[in-house]
């Protein structure tokens, strides 16, 4: 059985990150200086930021893939991988 848990701290960080990404000025600061902005919300890690644009969407390849679930053709797992890979990629108006 596959179980995924999210801690209260992870949810709080996720909410703060979501607020940053939705605010134009904060989003720009995150892209320009991710270490400083992330440390301000409790994430102490060096990261590389890849910001999607209307012309460019980044695909995230998960670090670990459950080979048994892939071999079993687990549709729910494929959906989970797809959501993880595409993150919040959504455009009402698709780029031409």
Secondary structure, 3 states (H helix, E strand, C coil): CCCCCCCHHHHHHHHHHHHHHHCHHHHHHHHHCHHHHHHHCCCCCCCCCCCCCCCCCCCCCCCCCCHHHHHCCCHHHHHHHHHHHHCCCCCCCCCC
